[in-house]
Amino acid sequence: MDVNCTAFIPKLGPFSEKDMEYYISIVLLCGWKDERLPSPNNQSVMVDESYKNIWRPTIWPMVHADILKKEDVLYPVLHPGSVVYLMQRFDFRVPCLMQLYTYPHDRQMCSLILGFVGGIKVRWQASQYFQSDDSPIIISMPHVRSVFRIDKVDFNSFTLNVRSYKDTCIYQSGSCDYSGYDECLKMGVKCFKAENLNTTSCLKCLQKGGKCANQTQDCSPYLDKVNLVGDFHTTLELRFGLSRSLGYQILHTYVPSSCVVAISWVSFWLDPASAPARTGLGVTTVLTMVTLSTKVSPAPELNYIRAIDIWVIGCKIFVVLALLEYAFVNYASRQTSKAPKSPETTADEGEVEKWKHSLDAKEESLDGTNDFQLPKLTFTGYKIAKKLDYVSRFLFPAGYIAFVITYFVVFTSADQ
């Protein structure tokens, strides 16, 4: 028997990276033709299900999903031609093994698999009960609770042998494009008001079906093995193609950490002799960066480093290097006081002393008793300190900009 099903998803999410799972509420509308039932004349008839005498397919999720709730939304309805429709709602908690190497620039694929027992051939097909005419997967976009964007939804129908996975054959596969629904998220509760239900924008958001492409494959040898026992059965699969929205991480991680790194560069414009100011600024930025790193979204116990961890470590290194830079500057500036005083080193003892010696030498040259000579300058410790600060003013920002560009280019393109 052929059974055609349509999925309406009234609620999706949240997706948890820490628990590696997500929640989904799915209304499954399935229709089939039962020749044993009488065909009503040009009208639909609600079948009395007091004793549950009408045959219905047995739906069960694969072992990796937990059923939180199951109920009949619409009892069997008999249409002309002995076509029966049955609508059931399921609430699932489904594991989703996410790869977080490029977090928060990651793309994930989370799936839901439903098995059908009873010797039937089940496939995805659009239904007349929903607003979308060409999509078998309909999503209520205002009810999507997720930091991910839904880029696409893939759907498959295939045979499955619980004794041997070698007998798997996909006889229907397709993909629906759901990109461009950002406006639906802005609608919010507005679309749930009675006066807005008939508006074009709300109709598209409350029952949004993507642009789907469908292809089939001949799996007759495998479908002939489908039996009533259920060890060889047919299966429906949904795959949600997700891409993470960066808005939260930009506001709470990237911008604050970049500001802290930029503040650490202020010390390069302070005088090397201002030890309390420069030391306090350096220590404060380091501690602030450590505090920000604890605010990064928690993750399960992973045996690899995420992209966000590399970002945080890079920012920590820059603020620590800024503090260490002052350690070198302070050490170099203190070498001046240890240098022996001589006419050759008086250039760093103040402008007054320098001009005094210059004027004396000039007067002697006018009397003809001595030739005028400029004082000899040496590259002392204080000048080295000033030179280090001057170079750091350009070196640190250039290095950080190179780090930011490399980070976003590598991790954005790598996951694509």
Residue, then its C-alpha position, 0 to 999 in steps of 0.5 A: m500500500d502507498v502512503n503519502c505524508t506531509a509534515f507541518i512543523p509548528k515548533l522547532g528548537p531550541f538547538s542545544e550545543k551543550d546537550m547535542e540535541y534539539y526539540i521539534s513538534i511535528v504534525l504528520l498528515c498521512g493519506w492512503k487509499d483503502e479499497r475496503l471502505p465505501s467511497p462517499n459521494n462528493q463529500s468527506v466523512m469523519v470516520d467514527e473511531s470509537y473502536k479504532n476499527i480503521w486501519r492506520p499505519t504504525i509510526w515509530p521514531m528511530v531509537h535515537a529520538d525520545i517521544l515527549k508527546k503523541e496525540d491524534v489531531l484529526y481523526p480519520v477522514l474518508h474522502p471520495g475514492s476511499v482515500v483516508y487522511l489521518m493527522q497525528r502530532f508528535d513532540f520529539r527530543v532528538p539528538c544532533l551530533m554537532q561538529l563545533y570545529t568552526y563554532p560560531h561560524d559553523r553549519q550543522m545538519c540535524s535529522l529526524i527519522l521516522g519508521f513505518v511498520g506494516g508492509i507499506k511504501v511511504r513517501w513525501q508528498a504535498s497535501q491540500y490541507f496546508q497553504s503550500d501546494d508544492s512543498p511536503i515540508i511546511i514550517s511555522m517560521p514565527h515558532v522557530r526558536s533557534v540561533f540558527r538560520i534554516d537554509k534548507v530541508d532535505f527529505n528522503s524516503f528509503t527502505l531499511n533492513v534492521r538486520s543488514y543496512k546493506d539493503t538500504c535503498i533511497y527511492q525518493s529524495g529531495s531538497c527544499d530551500y527555506s532561505g530568506y525568511d528573516e522577515c518572518l522572525k520580525m513578525g513575531v506575535k503579530c501573525f497570531k492575531a486574528e486580524n492578521l491571519n489573512t494577510t499575505s505576509c503572515l500566510k507565508c510565515l505561518q505555513k511556509g513551504g520552501k522551493c522543493a526539487n524532487q527525484t525518484q529512484d527505482c527500488s523495486p527489488y528492495l520494496d518487494k522485501v518490505n514485510l508486515v513483521g517490520d524487520f524490513h520497513t520503509t522510513l521517512e527522513l528530514r534533514f535540517g540544514l542550519s547556519r548559525s547567526l553571528g549577531y549574538q557572538i558579535l555583540h557579546t564576544y567579538v566587539p568587547s574583546s576587540c575593544v579590550v585589545a584596543i584599550s591595551w594599546v593606549s599604554f604606548w602613548l603614555d610616558p615610560a616613566s608613568a609606571p603606575a598608569r601603564t602597569g595598572l592599564g596593562v593588568t586591567t586589560v588582561l583581567t578583563m580579557v580573562t573575564l570575557s573568556t568565561k562568558v563564551s557559550p559553554a560547550p560539551e567536553l570536546n577533544y578539539i579546539r573551537a574557532i571561538d577558543i582560538w579567537v579568545i586565546g589570540c586576544k589574550i596573547f595581544v593584551v599580554l604582549a602589550l603588558l610585556e612590552y612595557a616591561f621591556v620599555n621600563y627596563a630600557s628606560r632605567q638604563t639611563s640612570k646607570a650610565p656614567k655622566s660624561p660630556e658625551t651623555t649630557a644630551d639626555e640630562g635636559e634641554v637647559e644643560k645642553w644649550k648651556h654647553s652650546l652657548d659656552a662653546k659658541e662664545e669661545s669660538l667667537d673669541g677665537t680661542n676654540d673651535f665650535q663643535l656640536p655635542k655628541l649624541t648617543f642612543t641611550g636607554y630612554k631613547i630606546a624606550k621611546k623608540l619601542d613605544y613608537v614602533s608598537r603603536f603601529l606594529f600591534p594594530a597591524g598585527y591584530i588586524a592581520f589576525v582578525i582578517t585571517y581568522f574570519v577568512v579561514f573559518t568562514s570559508a573552511d566550513q562552507 
